[in-house]
Amino acid sequence: MIKKIRLKNWQTHIDSSFEFPKGINALLGVMGSGKSSVLDAISFAFFGTFPAAQQRRIKLENVITDIFTRHDNAEVTLEFEKEDKIYEIKRKLDRKKTSTSELRCDGLLVESPASQRVTERIEKIIGIDYSTFAQVVYCEQNRLDQFLQIPRGQRMKKIDELLKIDKFETARANIVTLKNRISKSAKELETHTASLRALIDSKDIDTQKKEIEKIELEIKAFNRRLTDIKKIRDTLQKETEILQKKKNIYDEQKNREIKIMTRIEQITDELKNYTNVDDVQSYTPEFIDTQTERLNSVLKKQKSLEKEIAILEEKINTDTNNLNSGNTKLKILESRRPEIEKLKDTETKIEELKTAIEKLLKEEAGINSKIDDTTKSITALEKSDANCPTCDTPLNTEQKTDVIKEKRDQMNTFENSLVIINKEIKTEREKMTESEKKKRELLQYINLEKDILNTSETIKQIDSQLKTQKNKLEDSKKIFSSDKIKKIEQEIRRFETTKTILRHIHEKRHLEEEKKQIKINIDELKFKPEELEKKLTEFIAHDKLYSTDIVKLRSLQDMYKEKAKNLSVLKDQAKLVKTNEKQIEMMKDRLPELERFKIVLETTQIMLREQFIESINNIMEDLWFSVYPYKDYTGIQISVDEGDYILQLRNMDDTWMNVEGTVSGGERMTAVLVLRIAMSTVLAPGMKMLLLDEPTHNLDRKAVEELAETLRTKVSDIVDQVFLITHDEAMETAVTGKLYRLNRGENKEDVTEVIEI
C-alpha cells in the first residue's frame, strides 16, 4: 500500500506532497493540471520508468521542470507498506549526471545507487514487474479498453505473456525443433557409422597386426646387425685416429728437418764471406760486448758535448733577440716615466670614482622608491571612496582632484631628478673606465722593465755556461783527434762483425744437434703411411655400410609407425562405431520422451489458461451487477473463439454477445473497466492496487454514478487502494480515502497547486 509520495521539479510540480490511506483516493482537476503526472511519478518510483517514457512518447529528462528556470534535476520519493514493513524509494533524475536511486526498509539502506538493481529489488518485494504493472495495474488515459485494442488473434499471446506462460509455447516450439534436430542427427550418425563399418570390414585388423609384427622382427634384426657394424667401425675409427696423429707428428718432424737443413746451408754460405772465421772463434761474446760498449761510450760523450753547445748557442741567440726588442720598448718606457710615477694618484682617483658612483646609485634607488609610493597613492586616490593620504579623512571630488594633481607634480619632480642622476652616473662610469684603462697600460710597462732585467741576467748565465762547455769540448778534441775517432769507429765495426760470425757458428751447431734429435724421433715413431691408408679405406667402407643400414632401418621404422597409426585409427573407428550405435539408440529413445513432454507442456498451458478465465469470469460476474445499472445485460465473461479470447455480455435472452461491434460506447467502457479490475486482482495479487486515469470516458451520468458507487462499495473489498484521476466531480462520491484538487493557471509558467479536500 502506498502511504505517501513527494514530487520535486517533476513536470508542473515544483514541490508537491500527497498522503494516501487504504481505499479509493482521487486527484480531481481540469486537463493539464498535473493529475496524470502523479501516476507517472508512482510508476517511475517503483520501476524507474512509466508508459509514456517506455513507449518513447516523451524523453525521461523532459519531465524535469523548466518553469521559472531550467532545473538540473527532478526527484520522486515514495513510501509504501508491505507485510508490516515500511519501504522508501527515492529516485533522482539529472540532466548532466547519471540518475541515482535508493531503497530503504524501516530506515535502513537496502540498495543504491544503480537504478536497475533498485528496480529488481522492488519487483521482488511487490511481486510484479513493470510489464504487468503497466498493462494491468496502471490504466492510462483513453486506454481503459486496452484489451479490446489488441487485434484479434493476438490477445491470447498477450495474456500468455502476462501470465508468464508464453514460455510454455516457446518451450514446445523448442522441443519440436530439438526433436527434428535429434532425428536428423540420428540419421546422419547412422549414415556415418555405416561408412565407418564398411571401411573397417575392408581392412582386416588381424592382417594389419601380422604385418606390424613382421616389420618388428626385421627392425630387431637390423638393430643387431647395426650393433656389430658399429663396433667394427668404432674400432677402425680409433685406430685410424691414432695413425693420423702419428702422421701429423711425422709430417711436422720432416718439415722441421727440411727447414733446419736449409738454414744450415744458408749459414755455411754466409760464413764463406768472412776471411777470419777461425781467428774469431777464440773470442767470447761477453768480451766483444764489453769492448764495443767502451768504444761507444767515448763516441757518445763527444757527441753529447757538441749537442749541448749547439743548444746553448741557440738559446743565447733567442734571448739576445728578446733583449734587443725589450730595449726598444724600454726607451718608450723612459718617455712615460713621469706617468708611471703618478700611478698611485690614478689608483686613488679610481677609488674616489667608485665611491661617487655608489652614492649616486643609492640616490637613484631612493627616488625610484618615492616614484613607486607616489604611483600607489595616485591609484588609491583615483578610487571612488578614496581618503586623504595624510589624515585619512574622506575626500570629496574637488579635494581628490587637487591631491592627485599635487602627487603628479611630485612625480614629475622625481622623474626629472632621476634623469639628472642617471646622466651623472654615466659620466662618472666613463671616467672610471678611462682611468682603469690607463692603469692597465702603466702596469704593463712596469712588468716589461722587470722582464728585460731578467732576460739580461739570463743571457749572462748562459754565456758563462757556453764558455765552460766549449772549453770541455776543446779538451776532449785534444785527447781524441779525428784520426783516433775514425780508428775507434773501425774497431767497433770489427767487433760487430766478429759478433755476427760467432752467432752464426753457434746457431749452426745448435741446428745440427736438433737435426740428429729429429732423426731419432722419426725412428721411434715407427710410422708407415701405407698402414694409415689401409685402415682409412676399411673405416670408410664400414661407415658407408653403417649409414646405408641406418637409412634402411629408419625406412622400416617409418613404415612401422604408419601401419601402427593406421591400426590405431582402425581400432578408434571400431570403438566409435560402437559408441555411435549406443548414441543412435539413445537418440531414438529420447524422441518419444520429448513428445510426451511437449504434450504435458501443452496440457499445462491449456489448464493455466482455463484457470485464468475461470478466475477472471468469477470476479467479473460479481462486479457486473454492481457496476452496470441497467437490466439489458445480465452477465459478462471472457471466452475462447477460434483460438483467441473475446469479451462477451449476456443479454436478456441468455445469449452471449461480443462486446466489440454490438454494444454502445458506455456499455463497452463498463465492460472493460470490470475486466481491468478483475485482471489486476488475478495478475497482481501482491500489489492489490489500481491506477485509473479518466475511467468515465463515454459513460453517461447514471453509469458514472453507479461506477462511483461500485468503486466505493465493491472494489474496496477486492483491492487495497485505487488511485482515481478524473475531472468529473460526480466521482467524488467514490472516494473513501484522500481527495485532492489540483489547480493550475492557463499560462505555461504556472505550477500545480495541490489542495486536500
Secondary structure, DSSP 8 states (H G I E B T S, - for coil): -EEEEEEEEETTEEEEEEE--SEEEEEE--TTSSHHHHHHHHHHHHHS--HHHHTTSS-GGGGB--SSS--SEEEEEEEEEETTEEEEEEEEEESSS--EEEEEETTEEEE-S-HHHHHHHHHHHHS--HHHIIIIIEE-TT-TTHHHHS-TTSHHHHHHHHHT-HHHHHHHHHHHHHHHHHHHHHHHHHHHHHHHHHHHHHS-HHHHHHHHHHHHHHHHHHHHHHHHHHHHHHHHHHHHHHHHHHHHHHHHHHHHHHHHHHHHHHHHHHHTT-S-HHHHTTS-HHHHHHHHHHHHHHHHHHHHHHHHHHHHHHHHHHHHHHHHHHHHHHHHHHHTHHHHHTHHHHHHHHHHHHHHHHHHHHHHHHHHHHHHHHHHHHHHHTSTT-B-TTT--B--HHHHHHHHHHHHHHHHHHHHHHHHHHHHHHHHHHHHHHHHHHHHHHHHHHHHHHHHHHHHHHHHHHHHHHHHHHHHHHHHHHHS-HHHHHHHHHHHHHHHHHHHHHHHHHHHHHHHHHHHHHHHHHHHH---HHHHHHHHHHHHHHHHHHHHHHHHHHHHHHHHHHHHHHHHHHHHHHHHHHHHHHHHHHHHHHHHHHHHHHHHHHHHHHHHHHHHHHHHHHHHHHHHHHH---SSEEEEEEEEETTEEEEEEEETTS-EEESTTTS-HHHHHHHHHHHHHHHHHHH-TTT-EEEEESTTTT--HHHHHHHHHHIIIIIHHH-SEEEEEES-GGGGGG-SS-EEEEE--SSTT---EEEE-
